[in-house]
Amino acid sequence: RIRPGLVELLRRDVRDNEKEVSNQSTGRASCAGRNTRRQMSLSSFFILSPRGDCIISKDFRGDMPLDAAEAFFRKVKGWGPHGDAPPVFELDGVNYIFIRKGGMLIACTTRYNLSPSVCIELLNRTAKVFKDYCGVLSEESIRKNFILIYELLDEVFDYGYPQVTSTEGLKNFIYNEAQPVEQALLAGMANAALTAVTGARGAGHARAVLGGSSVPSSAAHKPIQATAGGSASRVGGGAVTKQKNEIFVDIVERLTVLFSPQGHIVNSTIDGSIQMKSYLAGNP
C-alpha cells in the first residue's frame, strides 16, 4: 500500500522532470536559432586598390586579425602560376569572399560557413549602391567619397548582418553628398570603352552618327542624389538654377555561342535586358 503523501511526491517529481526537459528543448532551439542567425553575419568588409592599399575597412564583429586585409592581398597576388585566385577561399580559419570592380578588390570575411553565392551577390549589390551614390566606381571616386561610403556601410550592414541593399531604400537615410569625379576623366573612360569595343575607326563613326541624337555614356555617371532635393537648387550667390530631369536607358544584349571542335554551332542563346537610371525629380 502506497501512502497518499508519497503519491503526491511522485507526481511532483514527474512534473518537475517534464518541466526540465521542456526547458532544455527550448534552450536548444533558442541556441540553434542564435547560431543560425550568427552564421548569416559578416565579420569585416574592405576595399583594396590594385596596389594593395586599403581604401575602405570596416570591422563589424572584432573577431578578425588586424592584418586580415594584408594577408588576403598577399594570398591573392601570390596564388600561383595556374590562374587567378578563386572568389572564395579559406586562410587560417578565415573565409574570404571577393569580387573585382573598377580594378579594385571588394572583399568580406567571416568565420562561419556562409553561402558563397549569397556573399558574392551581397558584394555585387553593395558595389552597385556605391556606384549609384558616387556616380562611378573607381579608386578616385572611393577616395573622394570615403565619408559617404562609410555612411552607406553603416546603413547596409548592422553588426555584419545585411539590412538594406536598395538604392531607393537608402535615400531617406543618407545625408552626405557625393563629390563627383572630374568629367574629363569620365569622358576619357567612355571613349576608351567605346574604342575597345568598336575600334578607333568605328568609335569615330559612332560619335558622328549619334552625336546629334544621343549623349555620351559618361553622362549617366553622376551621383543619384543629384535630384534628391527637387528640380531646383540654390547657388552661393542666391540664384536658383534648374536641374535637368533626365532618364538614361541602356539596352544590353549578351550572345552566348557553343562551338564544337569542328567549328559547328552546337548551341546559341541571346539574353537581353533594359537598364534604366532615373534622375527625375521626386518620385514620378
N, C-alpha and C positions, 0 to 999 in steps of 0.2 A: 504494500500500500504506500502511495506517494503522498506526502503531506502537501496541503494546498499552498503553503508558503514556498515549498521547493518548486512546484509547478510554475508559480509566478516568476521565480528567479530564472528558470529555464527559458520562459517566454521572453523575459527581458534580455537575456544573453543573445537569443536568436535575433531580436530586433536590433540590438547593438551591432551584431555581426553584419546584418543586411545593410545597415546604415554605413558601416565602414567600407564594405565592398562598393556601395554606390558612390561614396566619396572618392574612392580610389579610381573608379572608372571615369568619373567626371574630371578628376585631376589629370588622368592620362589623356583624355580627349582635349582638355584645355591646353595641355603641354604640346600635344600634336598640332593643334591649331596655331599655337605660338611658333612652333618650329616651321610650319608651312608658310606662315606669313614672313618669318625671318628669312627663309630661303628664297624669297622673291625680292630681296633688297640688294643694292649695290654697296660696295664699300668705299669706292672713290671714283672720281672722274677726272680726266686730264686731257689736254690738247698739246701735242708736241709739234714743233716745227720740223722741216726736213733735216735740220742740223742737230736735232735732239734737244733744243731749248724748250723748257716747259713754259708755255704761254699761259695756260689756264690750269689750275689744280684745285680740286675740291675734295676734301676728305669728309665723308658722311658719318662714318662709324668709329673712326680712330683705331681700327684693327689692322691697318696696313703698315708695312715698314716705311721709313722715311725715304728710302731710295727706291721705292717701287717703280717710279717713272723712269729712273736711270737704268734699272735692271731690265725693264721692259724694252727700252730703246736698244740696249746692247744686245739683247736676245734677238730682236727683230733684224737688226743690221748684220749680226753675225750668225744668221740662221744656217748658212752653208751654201755650197755651190749647186744644190739640187733644186733651187727655186726660192720664191719668196716665202716668208713666214705665213702660216695659216691664220685666219682671222680669230681663231680661238686656240689657246694653248695654256698649259699649266706650268708654273715655275715656282718651286719652293713652297708648295701648298697654296699658291695664289693663282686663281683663274683670271687670265687676261683676255678681253674681247676688244677688238678694234676694227675700225674702218679707215679708209683713206679718202679724204675730201680736200680739194684745193691744194694738193701737195702736202697736207698735214696729216698727222695721225691722231684720230679721235678715239680714245680708249676708255674703258671702265674696268674695274677689278671687283672681284668678290671671292669670298672663301667658301661659298656654298655652291652646290651643283645646280646652277640655273640653266634654263633652256637657252642654248646658243642663239637660236633663231629669234627668240624674244628679245635678247640683249642687242643683237645686230639691228633689228627693227627699231628698237628704242634709240640706238645711236643715230640711225638714219633720220628718225623724226626729230631728234634734238638738233642735228645738223641743219635740217630744213628750217626749224624755228630760228636758229642763229642767222641763217641766210635771209629769211624774211625780215628780221628786225635790223640787220646790219646792211642789207642791200646786196652784198656779195660776200661769199665765204672765201676769205683769203687770210693769209697771215697778217697783212697790214690792217685789214678791217677788224680782225680779232684783237690786235694790239690797241687799235684806236678806241675800241668799244669794250674794253675788258670790264668796266663797271657795269655796263648793260648786260654783258654775258653772265657775270656773277648774279645779277638780279634775276635773269632768266633761269639760271640753275636753281636758285632758291625757290622758284615757283614750280619748276618742272619736277624737282625731287624734294622729298621730305624725309630726312634721315635715311636716304638711299632708296626710298620707295617712290616709284613713278606716280605722279599726280596728274599733271595736265601736259599734253604734248600738242595741243592745237593752237595755232597762231591766233585764231579768233578768240579762243577761250582765255588767252593770256592778256588780251588788250586791256582789260579792266584792272589788271594788277601791276602793269609795267609803267613806270613813271619816267625813267631815264630816256633821253632822246639819243638816237644814234648819230655818230659823227661820220658823214658819208665819205667814201673814198673818192679820190680825185677822178673827175670824169675823163680826163685824158688817159688815165690808166685803164678805166673800163672800156673806153673806145679801142685802145690797143689790144686788150684781151679779146674783144669781139672780132676785131679784124684778124687777129691771129687764128681764132677758131674758124672763121669763115675761109681763110686761106688754106688752113689744114684740111678742110673738108672738100673744097672745090678747086683748089689750086690758085695761083696768083691771077691767071687769066680769067678763070671762072669767077673769082671773087670780084674782079673789076666789072665783069659783065653783070653780075648780080646787083652790084651797087647802082650801075647805070639803069637797070630795068626797074628796080624797086625804090630808087631814090625819091621819086615824086609821090609814091603812094604808101610808103612804109617808113618806119623809123628804125634806127639801129637796135640790135638786140640788147645793147647795153642800157637802153632807156628804161628797161624794166628792172635794172639793178639799182634800186633805191629802197630805203627803209620803208616798211609797211606803215610806219607811224606818220608818214608824210601827210596823210589826210585824216589822221585820227581826231584832230581837233576841229574839223569842219572844212569848209571850202575857202576860208579867208584867213589870213594871218597878218599880224601887225609887225612891221619892221621897226627898227630902233628909232627912226625919226617920227614915228606916229602914223605913217602912211599905211594904208591897208592894201595888200596885194592879193589878187585872186590866185588860188591854186588850181591847177588843171585837174579836171575829173577824167581820169584815164583808166582804161582796162586793156590788158595785154592778153592776147590769145596765141598760144603756141600749139601747132599740130605736130605731134611726134609719131613717127612711123618706124617700126622695127621689122626687119626682114630676116628670118632665120631659115637657112637652107642646109640640108644634109646631103652630101655627095658621097657616092660610092667610090671605091678605089679606081674604078674605070672612068670616073668623071660624070656619071649619070646622076640626075637628081633623084634622091630617094624620098625626100620629104621636104616640104617648104611651107612656112606659115608667115602670115603678116599680122602684126599686132600694132594697133594704133591707139592713141589717146589724145585728148584735147586738154591742155593745161591752161588755166586762167589765173591771172594775177590782177586783183582789183585795187585801184587807188581812188575809188569813188567815195565821195564824202558821205558820212552817215552809214546807214545800213539799208541800201536800196533792195 
